[in-house]
Amino acid sequence: MDTEISARLFERARAVIPGGVNSPVRAFDSVGGTPRFIARGEGAELVDADGNRYLDLVNSWGPLLFGHVPAEVREAAVDAIGRGSSFGAPTEGEIALAEAIVDAVPSVDKVRLVNSGTEAGMSAIRLARGATGRRKLLKFVGHYHGHSDALLVAAGSGVATLGIPGSPGVTDGAAEDTVLVPWNDRDAVAEAVQVHGHDLAAILCEPVPANMNLVAPEDGFLAFLRAQADASGAVLVFDEVISGFRVARGGAQQLHGVTPELTVLGKIVGGGFPLAAFGGRAELMDALAPAGPVYQAGTLSGNPVAVAAGLAQLRLLTDDVYARLGVVTDGLVDGLRTAFDAAGVPAQVLRHATLAGVLFAETAPRRYEDVAAADHARYARFFHGMLERGVYLAPSGYEVIFPSTALSDAHVERIVTAADEVARML
Ligand SMILES: *Cc1c(COP(=O)(O)O)cnc(C)c1O
């Protein structure tokens, strides 16, 4: 596989962009090698600058549920841009997207649109603090909620990939109100709530954690968090930036039947454009300015092009889509399990609804430490073996597989065949 043009572009990029990338995990630091520079996407495939084609299992880290450039999303975005790219004034499209979100997500009565998941998570926490008059937030080790200061503590994937626990530049002051607890550990949650309860503004989690590979909540754990929030008066916040519109149309809260006060959305909701959202109970959301005192704003928030693309994508989310995603996920998971078994490679092919993950470990993970202890060097070899065979996996063993409906049965077959070959070399 010729990668000469990508190598040259990476060289050029490093001269003017820190590390050559605009988001760290794109740089292949944890798997080694040169990142592929992408020229275009076509349905299930990425095409790099050298013309190599890859079946895409990353899909922009989740947003592209239908693969690259679905006609409906493209038409909606092109149509919108012809009417103007931004107004800094309200538009009808924002109402339609808000209505679509409220319709889909059980806990959301009102919603505000922002530009990134980071912004949505940061704003949801400010709202929880503003509404409760409390300071502290309970966060789980390895859960990622964007890179705002208070949330960039033991934050999984991107940070874990770099091997740094938090980040220089995050002050003790910003981090000291963040209480850390291991995932799936009821005793630790109960103890933290006992100690900090009177000052706990929010209990925040990824209900389906997908930034420390994939570590599903154990039976009843989300309901337990609901009960702990009720008992302490803390706001339960589900970060569904990945799980929203993916594990089910109404996200993990629909799948598991547990309702948070606030929900953070991103990725799929923007149809591949910079758009995210946070929403929840009306009385809580009405604490936001200008209805209430908690300030939150954005020049490009509710951008008409992003809104049109997001709305077009949400309108495509039928039951058939989730059924098809399930079939694609089944094919990938079963095929990968068979490949690793046949090769005698100890691997956990993790799966929760329409998300999957590959972890080279003897047992299924319960919490972040289990994922950190897995064989990440072996993941790097698996990643490169697959890449050479035209399959684009996430360049880090802390990340998941994001199936899309653009993958045909024949595509799944090709991926499984590649995995079978690579597994024998591990
Ligand atoms: C990606 C992600 C974010 C951050 O979203 P950005 O748009 O990258 O800022 C927050 N939470 C979760 C669970 C995510 O996966």
The ligand as a MOL file (V3000), in Angstrom:
LIG
                    3D

  0  0  0     0  0            999 V3000
M  V30 BEGIN CTAB
M  V30 COUNTS 15 15 0 0 0
M  V30 BEGIN ATOM
M  V30 1 C -16.9780 12.9100 21.5640 0
M  V30 2 C -17.5210 12.9980 22.9410 0
M  V30 3 C -17.6450 14.2220 23.6180 0
M  V30 4 C -17.0670 15.5020 23.0940 0
M  V30 5 O -17.6560 15.9220 21.9090 0
M  V30 6 P -16.8110 16.9140 20.9530 0
M  V30 7 O -17.7910 17.2500 19.8900 0
M  V30 8 O -15.6200 16.1390 20.4880 0
M  V30 9 O -16.4210 18.0830 21.7810 0
M  V30 10 C -18.2980 14.2390 24.8390 0
M  V30 11 N -18.7900 13.1170 25.3750 0
M  V30 12 C -18.6690 11.9200 24.7720 0
M  V30 13 C -19.2630 10.7010 25.4060 0
M  V30 14 C -18.0040 11.8200 23.5460 0
M  V30 15 O -17.8320 10.6240 22.9760 0
M  V30 END ATOM
M  V30 BEGIN BOND
M  V30 1 1 1 2
M  V30 2 1 2 3
M  V30 3 2 2 14
M  V30 4 1 3 4
M  V30 5 2 3 10
M  V30 6 1 4 5
M  V30 7 1 5 6
M  V30 8 2 6 7
M  V30 9 1 6 8
M  V30 10 1 6 9
M  V30 11 1 10 11
M  V30 12 2 11 12
M  V30 13 1 12 13
M  V30 14 1 12 14
M  V30 15 1 14 15
M  V30 END BOND
M  V30 END CTAB
M  END
